[in-house]
Amino acid sequence: MEDYTMSEVLEFVEENDVKFIRLAFCDIFGRQKNVSITPSELRRAFDKGVSFDASAIDGFFSVDQSDLFLVPDPATLSVLPWRPSQGRVVRFFCDIKNPDGTPFEGDGRQILRRTVERCSQKGYVCKVGAESEFYLFLEDDNGNPTDIPFDRAGYCDIAPLDKGENVRREISLTLEEMGIMAESSHHEQGPGQNEIDFRYSGALTAADDFITYQSVVRTIAGRSGLYASFMPKPIAGESGSGLHINLSLYKNGRNVFQDLLRGIPSEAEGFIAGILNRISECTVFLNPLANSYARLGKCKAPRYITWSKGNRSQLIRIPRAPFDSERCRMELRSPDGTCNPYYAFALLMEAGLEGIEKGMKLPEPTELNLMDPSVDTVGLKSLPHTLGEAICLARQSDFIKKVLPESVAEKFLAAKQSEWDAIKDAPNPEEAERQQYFGKL
């Protein structure tokens, strides 16, 4: 995606028959919203912002403090390929501002941008890549999602068992038209389950790209008469859907994770140790649904706070790669696709920086298959087992208060507490989960 300037954007809109402009932003839960304007309003949007009713957005303001403004980021210009080529529609991600022009404290892009700047001040650049899984379900005659998976294929199957290959192809090509390079795609283990991985980038771009990716997946699936679900465990007894977050760290243009694979001491050790140290406190922001905890500890989704090289049963693994490869990285395997990527990436990067600053040391790697029920796990620390437990750990965390504005964290946690109370006290918690999440995420 090119880094357009405001003047270039205005020229592009005028010369390319653009008729509608979507100003995109996210609520505190990472759900995309947008306001549409016409080209005649775009210059005003850049100069002063476009107002919207913040009291109508979950976690933003109450009705007596309702005005916020969307200011488009010109570098995020993207044409929506599924809209008509005549009378085009373009989209920008926006920064959210208060009426006095100051950043809105709940704006995830601003929170993540501050963390990126802090990394830069310390001499580091953190690159982020995402591997995201989702399920495809059939829709009924009225376009409502059913619980019938699109196919019964398994891991890396091909057609005719794999019915999703054309959908994945169209998603990948659409992403490419929007400047997002989908590197690989395949059928996953569950029936109707798919995965598409896209190329790593800077943290803010990666978070924007993930929001775009989810929008594209849902749009292309809907055009095919399908419902795409990022719910972590939509089918009991089948594989859950995760968001594996890959992080690499560069200093003076060099990826320090290369040293870790060579067994040479480096900042990568402190970075990983910092994340292991804070992961339990951050988990509610990485796994924000009651349903998220039905996935953890099953089908290669980690439960224990461990690390290893190459072992997919661990929370953090260091994938095998050539020592000179730019792809040397750590892979965090616990998060799922219902997280707010701006908050999630900021928390992980801040935890990693803290680990470097405090000189934290990595524990010994855990060279066990933790998915084997016969393996002795005594002494291993565990991730929270429920959403309620994760909320408690976050509320007690000084680290969370340091990274996220206190009022924002409290609104997020209060909403999650209400969600958790309603589900755990329901006569049938599993059915309550399904009613709460399926068809919405």
C-alpha positions in Angstrom: 0.0 0.0 0.0 1.5 3.3 -1.0 1.9 6.1 1.4 -0.3 8.8 -0.2 -0.2 12.4 0.8 -3.4 14.4 1.3 -2.9 16.3 -2.1 -2.3 13.0 -3.9 -5.4 11.5 -2.4 -7.5 14.5 -3.4 -6.1 14.2 -7.0 -6.7 10.4 -7.0 -10.4 10.8 -5.9 -11.0 13.5 -8.6 -9.4 11.5 -11.4 -10.7 8.0 -10.6 -14.5 8.5 -10.5 -14.7 8.1 -6.7 -18.3 8.7 -5.5 -18.2 7.5 -1.9 -15.6 7.6 0.8 -15.7 5.3 3.8 -14.1 6.6 6.9 -13.3 3.5 8.9 -12.5 3.2 12.6 -12.9 0.6 15.4 -14.6 0.5 18.7 -12.7 -0.6 21.8 -13.5 -4.2 21.0 -11.9 -4.1 17.6 -15.2 -4.1 15.6 -15.0 -2.0 12.5 -17.4 0.9 12.0 -17.5 3.5 9.3 -19.1 6.8 8.2 -19.5 7.5 4.5 -19.0 10.9 2.9 -18.9 12.2 -0.6 -15.8 13.6 -2.3 -16.8 17.2 -1.8 -16.4 16.6 2.0 -13.0 15.0 1.9 -10.9 18.1 2.2 -13.0 19.1 5.3 -12.4 15.7 6.7 -8.6 16.1 6.4 -8.7 19.6 7.8 -11.2 19.4 10.6 -12.5 15.8 10.8 -16.0 14.4 10.4 -18.1 14.2 13.5 -20.1 11.2 14.7 -22.2 10.3 17.7 -19.6 8.6 20.0 -22.3 7.8 22.6 -23.7 5.2 20.1 -20.4 3.3 20.0 -19.8 0.7 22.7 -17.1 1.8 25.2 -16.8 5.4 23.9 -18.7 8.3 25.5 -22.0 8.8 27.3 -24.7 10.8 25.7 -23.6 14.0 27.4 -20.2 13.8 25.8 -21.1 12.5 22.4 -19.0 14.4 19.8 -15.8 12.8 18.3 -14.2 13.4 14.9 -12.8 11.1 12.3 -9.6 12.4 10.5 -8.6 10.1 7.6 -5.0 8.8 7.4 -4.1 9.5 3.8 -1.5 6.6 3.8 -4.4 4.1 4.2 -6.3 4.9 1.0 -7.7 1.8 -0.5 -10.2 1.2 -3.3 -12.9 -1.4 -2.4 -12.6 -3.9 -5.3 -16.0 -5.5 -4.7 -17.8 -2.1 -5.3 -18.5 -0.9 -8.9 -15.6 0.3 -11.1 -17.8 3.2 -12.1 -18.7 5.4 -9.1 -15.9 3.9 -7.1 -15.8 3.5 -3.3 -12.6 4.1 -1.3 -11.8 3.6 2.3 -9.5 5.2 4.8 -8.6 4.3 8.3 -9.1 7.2 10.6 -7.6 8.7 13.7 -10.2 9.7 16.2 -10.0 13.2 17.7 -11.7 15.1 20.4 -13.4 18.4 19.5 -10.3 20.3 20.5 -8.1 18.3 18.1 -6.4 16.1 20.7 -6.4 12.3 20.2 -9.3 10.4 21.7 -7.8 8.2 24.4 -9.7 5.1 23.3 -8.4 5.2 19.7 -6.5 2.0 19.2 -4.5 3.3 16.4 -3.2 6.1 18.6 -2.4 3.7 21.4 -0.5 1.4 19.1 1.3 4.3 17.4 2.6 5.5 20.8 4.1 2.0 21.4 5.7 2.0 17.9 7.3 5.3 18.7 8.6 4.1 22.0 10.1 1.1 20.3 11.8 3.5 17.8 13.2 5.6 20.6 14.8 2.5 22.0 16.3 1.7 18.6 13.9 -1.1 17.7 11.5 -1.8 14.9 8.9 -4.5 15.6 7.4 -6.4 12.6 4.1 -8.2 13.0 2.5 -11.0 10.9 -0.8 -12.7 11.3 -2.1 -16.2 10.7 -5.8 -16.1 11.0 -8.3 -19.0 10.9 -12.1 -18.9 10.3 -15.0 -21.1 9.6 -17.4 -21.0 6.6 -21.0 -21.9 7.3 -24.0 -22.2 4.9 -26.6 -19.5 5.0 -30.3 -20.2 4.9 -32.7 -18.9 2.2 -33.1 -15.6 4.1 -29.3 -15.1 4.3 -29.1 -16.0 8.0 -26.1 -18.2 9.2 -26.8 -21.8 9.9 -24.6 -24.2 11.9 -23.9 -26.3 8.8 -20.2 -26.2 7.8 -19.5 -25.5 4.1 -17.6 -28.7 3.7 -16.3 -31.8 5.6 -12.7 -31.5 4.4 -9.6 -31.7 6.7 -6.2 -30.2 6.9 -4.7 -29.2 3.5 -7.3 -31.2 1.6 -8.1 -30.3 -2.0 -11.3 -30.2 -4.1 -13.8 -31.7 -4.3 -13.5 -32.3 -0.5 -12.3 -28.8 0.0 -15.1 -26.5 -1.2 -13.5 -23.4 0.1 -10.6 -23.1 -2.4 -12.4 -20.7 -4.7 -13.6 -18.5 -1.8 -10.0 -18.4 -0.4 -8.7 -17.6 -3.9 -11.1 -14.6 -4.3 -10.3 -13.4 -0.8 -6.5 -13.5 -1.6 -6.9 -11.7 -4.9 -9.1 -9.1 -3.3 -6.6 -8.5 -0.6 -3.8 -8.2 -3.2 -5.8 -5.5 -5.0 -6.0 -3.6 -1.7 -2.2 -3.8 -1.3 -2.2 -6.7 1.2 -0.1 -9.7 0.1 -1.7 -13.0 1.1 1.3 -15.4 1.3 -0.5 -18.7 1.7 -3.9 -20.2 2.3 -5.3 -23.7 2.9 -8.1 -25.7 4.4 -7.6 -26.2 8.2 -8.4 -29.2 10.3 -12.1 -28.4 11.1 -15.0 -28.9 8.7 -15.4 -25.7 6.8 -12.3 -24.2 8.5 -9.8 -22.2 6.5 -6.6 -20.2 7.1 -5.1 -17.3 5.1 -1.7 -15.9 6.1 -0.5 -12.5 5.0 2.9 -10.9 4.9 4.4 -9.2 8.0 4.7 -5.4 8.2 5.0 -2.6 10.7 2.7 -3.0 13.7 0.2 -0.3 12.8 -0.1 -1.4 9.2 -0.5 -5.0 10.4 -3.4 -4.0 12.7 -5.1 -2.1 9.9 -4.5 -5.0 7.5 -6.1 -7.5 9.9 -9.2 -5.3 10.2 -9.3 -5.1 6.4 -8.7 -8.9 6.1 -11.7 -9.7 8.3 -13.9 -7.3 6.3 -12.8 -8.9 3.1 -13.4 -12.5 4.4 -16.9 -11.6 5.5 -17.7 -9.7 2.3 -16.5 -12.4 -0.1 -18.1 -15.2 2.0 -21.4 -13.3 2.0 -21.3 -12.9 -1.8 -20.9 -16.7 -2.0 -23.9 -17.4 0.2 -21.7 -18.2 3.2 -21.2 -16.9 6.7 -17.6 -16.5 7.8 -17.1 -16.9 11.6 -14.1 -15.8 13.6 -15.7 -17.2 16.8 -12.9 -19.1 18.6 -14.8 -22.4 19.1 -17.9 -22.4 16.9 -18.2 -26.2 16.8 -17.7 -28.2 20.0 -15.3 -31.0 19.6 -13.7 -29.5 16.5 -10.6 -27.4 16.1 -10.8 -23.8 17.3 -9.9 -20.8 15.3 -6.8 -18.9 16.4 -4.9 -15.7 15.5 -1.3 -16.7 15.6 0.7 -13.5 16.0 4.3 -13.5 14.7 6.7 -10.9 16.1 10.2 -10.1 14.9 12.5 -7.4 16.3 15.0 -5.4 14.3 17.9 -3.3 15.6 20.1 -1.3 13.2 18.3 -3.1 10.4 19.1 -6.6 11.7 16.6 -9.2 12.9 17.8 -10.1 16.5 15.8 -13.3 16.4 18.5 -14.8 14.2 20.8 -14.8 17.2 18.2 -16.8 19.3 18.2 -19.6 16.7 22.0 -19.6 16.7 22.1 -19.8 20.5 23.7 -16.4 20.8 22.4 -14.1 23.6 20.3 -11.3 22.2 17.5 -8.9 23.0 15.1 -11.5 21.6 15.4 -13.4 24.8 14.3 -10.5 27.0 11.5 -9.7 24.5 10.1 -13.2 24.7 10.6 -13.4 28.5 8.7 -10.1 28.9 5.8 -11.4 27.0 5.7 -14.7 29.0 5.9 -12.6 32.2 2.8 -10.5 31.3 0.8 -12.9 29.2 -1.8 -13.8 31.9 -2.6 -10.1 32.6 -3.0 -9.5 28.9 -5.1 -12.5 28.1 -8.5 -10.9 28.3 -7.4 -8.5 25.5 -6.1 -11.4 23.4 -8.9 -13.8 24.1 -11.9 -11.5 24.9 -14.9 -13.9 24.7 -16.2 -16.5 27.1 -16.0 -18.8 24.1 -12.3 -18.1 23.7 -11.5 -20.4 26.7 -13.3 -23.4 25.2 -10.5 -23.3 22.6 -7.4 -23.1 24.8 -5.8 -26.4 25.8 -7.3 -28.3 22.9 -6.3 -29.1 19.3 -2.9 -27.4 19.4 -4.2 -24.3 21.1 -1.9 -23.7 24.1 -2.9 -23.7 27.8 0.5 -23.4 29.5 2.9 -20.5 29.7 5.8 -22.2 28.0 8.1 -21.7 25.0 10.2 -23.9 22.7 11.8 -24.0 19.2 9.5 -25.6 16.7 7.0 -27.2 19.1 3.5 -26.3 18.2 2.0 -27.3 21.5 3.7 -24.4 23.3 2.4 -20.9 23.9 5.4 -19.4 22.1 7.4 -21.2 19.5 10.4 -20.1 17.5 9.7 -21.5 14.0 12.7 -23.2 12.4 14.2 -20.9 9.7 17.6 -20.4 8.0 19.9 -18.4 10.3 20.1 -15.6 7.7 16.4 -15.5 7.1 14.4 -12.4 7.6 11.6 -14.7 8.8 13.2 -15.5 12.1 10.6 -14.7 14.6 8.5 -15.8 17.6 4.9 -17.1 17.2 2.4 -16.5 19.9 -0.3 -19.1 19.5 -2.9 -18.2 22.2 -4.8 -15.2 20.7 -7.9 -15.4 18.6 -9.4 -13.3 15.9 -12.0 -11.6 18.1 -9.3 -9.4 19.8 -8.8 -5.7 19.1 -5.5 -6.0 17.2 -4.4 -2.4 18.1 -4.7 -3.1 21.8 -3.3 -6.7 21.4 -0.2 -5.6 19.5 0.5 -2.7 21.8 0.3 -4.9 24.9 2.6 -7.5 23.5 5.2 -5.1 22.2 5.2 -3.2 25.5 5.6 -6.4 27.4 8.5 -7.4 25.2 10.2 -4.0 25.7 9.8 -4.3 29.4 11.5 -7.7 29.3 14.5 -6.1 27.4 14.7 -3.1 29.7 14.7 -5.3 32.8 17.1 -7.8 31.4 14.7 -10.7 31.9 16.0 -14.2 31.2 14.2 -16.9 29.4 13.3 -20.1 31.3 14.4 -23.4 29.9 12.4 -24.4 26.8 9.7 -27.0 27.5 10.4 -29.9 25.1 7.2 -31.8 25.7 4.0 -32.5 23.7 1.6 -30.6 25.9 -1.4 -31.8 23.9 -0.7 -35.4 25.1 -2.9 -35.9 28.2 -0.4 -38.3 29.7 2.3 -35.7 29.9 3.1 -34.4 33.4 2.3 -30.7 33.6 2.8 -30.2 37.3 4.7 -27.0 38.0 3.8 -25.4 34.7 1.9 -22.1 34.9 -1.3 -21.9 33.0 -3.2 -19.2 31.1 -6.6 -18.1 32.7 -9.2 -20.9 32.4 -12.2 -18.6 32.0 -13.1 -15.1 30.9 -13.9 -14.3 34.5 -10.4 -15.3 35.7 -8.8 -13.3 32.9 -10.8 -10.2 33.8 -9.6 -10.4 37.4 -6.0 -10.7 36.4 -6.3 -7.7 34.1 -8.0 -5.6 36.8 -5.1 -6.3 39.2 -2.4 -5.4 36.7 -0.4 -2.2 36.9 1.1 -3.1 33.5 -2.3 -2.9 31.8 -2.9 0.5 33.4 0.5 1.7 32.0 -0.3 0.7 28.4 -4.0 1.4 28.1 -5.7 4.5 29.5 -7.4 3.5 32.7 -10.9 4.6 31.7 -10.6 2.7 28.4 -9.4 -0.5 30.2 -12.2 -0.2 32.8 -14.9 0.2 30.1 -13.6 -2.8 28.3 -13.4 -4.9 31.4 -16.8 -3.8 32.7 -18.4 -4.8 29.4 -16.6 -8.2 29.5 -17.6 -8.7 33.2 -21.3 -8.1 32.2 -20.9 -10.6 29.3 -19.3 -13.2 31.5 -21.9 -12.8 34.3 -24.8 -13.3 31.8 -23.2 -16.5 30.3 -21.9 -18.2 33.5 -25.3 -17.7 35.3 -27.3 -18.9 32.3 -29.1 -22.3 32.7 -27.2 -23.5 29.6 -23.9 -21.6 29.4 -22.9 -23.2 26.1 -26.2 -22.2 24.5 -25.9 -18.7 26.0 -22.4 -18.4 24.4 -23.8 -19.4 21.0 -26.6 -16.9 21.2 -24.2 -14.2 22.3 -21.5 -14.7 19.6 -22.6 -16.9 16.7 -23.7 -14.8 13.7 -22.1 -11.7 15.1 -18.3 -12.4 15.0 
